[in-house]
Amino acid sequence: MAKVSKVKQFLIEITDEPGAGDAVLQALAASKVNLMGICGWHEPHGKTSKGYITVIPADPAAAKKALTKAKIKSKSQNMIAVETGNKPGAVAEVTGKIAAAGINIRFAYAAASSANKGITFVDADATPAKLTKLLS
């Protein structure tokens, strides 16, 4: 099917205000950490809200070092990256195989470029090794 690799995602809780996510990205950029993926969102909590940002760095050790240096707390988790083509149904092909195996997806996001390349990041109720075997 596609090239599948293990990746590490860092989840960072931020304040829900202008510039909070940028501070994380600036800390990573200052340490020359290349990102393969990023996702951000906020969740309302009564009269306040929290922000979250996830990053998937090309070099997880360098990212952890940069975040620690900037005093930014993070939690890491293992995920997989599935390289797909940029075509209709590419993500559905990945999620369909996972669903057919009876595996629950906890978190996923995808991106594509105009160069006919796409990538889908998945965290599911299975080990990265099992998902790699299933999707390769």
N, C-alpha and C positions, 0 to 999 in steps of 0.2 A: 504494500500500500504506500507507505510514506516513511521518511526518515523520522525516527523517534529518539529523543534523548532526554536524560534526566536533567532537571534544572532546579534551582533553589529560588524560592520567592520569599521576599521580606515584607512583612506587614507592619506598617507604622501608623500609630494613631496620632493624629494632629489636631490642632484647634481648627474650628471651622471659621476661618477668617482669611482675608486676602494675604497671600504671600506665605502661608504656612506650608503648603506643598512645595512651593518654590525653594524654601529653605532646605528641605530634604534633597531636592534635585541639585541645588547649588553645592551642597556638601559632597555629593557623589561626583559631580562634575569637577570640583576642585581637586579631587583625588584621581581624576582621569578614569572613572569607572564607566564602562560602556553598558548601556541598558538594552536588553533584548525586548523587554516589555514593561509597561506601566499601566496602572489602572488607579483611578481615584474616585471617591464618592463621599457623601455625607449622610448621616443618619440623624433625624430629629429625635431629641429626647426632652419632651416637655417644652420648656421655654428655651432650652439650649440645644445644641447639636454637636456631634463629634464628626471629625473628618478622618478619613482613612486613605492611605496610599499604599499600593503594593508595587514593588519593583522586582524585576527579574534581571539580575546582572549577569554579564558574561563571565565575570570573575567574582563568585560569592565571597571569597576570603577578603578580597580588596574592598568589596562593598561593606562587609561587616566592620572592617578596620576603619573605613571612612565614617560610617555611622557612629561607631564608638568614639572616635576622635571628636566628632561634632556633638557628642552627648545626646544622640538621638536613639531612643529605645526602639527595638524592633524584635519581632518574632519571626523565625524562619520556618519554612515548611518545604518539603520535597514535592515537586510536581513533574509533569512531563511536558515536553514541547513536541508537537507533531507538525512537521513541515508538509504543507499541502499546496496544491495549485490554487490560484486565485480564480475560482470558477463557481458557479451556482452549485450548491450541495456539498461543497468540500467539508465544511464544518459538520454538516448533518451526517456525512459518511463516518467521521470520527465518532461523534456522539452515538450514532446508530450501532456501531460495533460494541461500544461500551455498554449500551443499554441491552443489547441482545445477549451479552454475557451476564446480565443480572447485576451489574455494578452501578452503584449510585454515584453521580457526579456531584461533588460538593461545591465546586467553583470552576469556572472556565471563562476564558475570553480569547478573542481571536483578532488578528490584524492581517492586512494584505497590502501588497504594493502593486503599482501599475506594471511592474515587470513580471506579472503572472506568477508571483510567489505569495504564499500565505503561510501563516503559522497559527496554531491553536495551542493554548496553554490549558492544561487540565489537572485538577486535583480531584481525586475520586476515592471511594472506599475500597481501594486496592493498592498494592505496593507499586511503585514505579516499574519494578521489574515485571510484574504481571501485566501491567498496561502496555509496556514496551513489547512484550511477547504477543499480546493480543492485536496490537495495531501495526506491527512490522510486517 
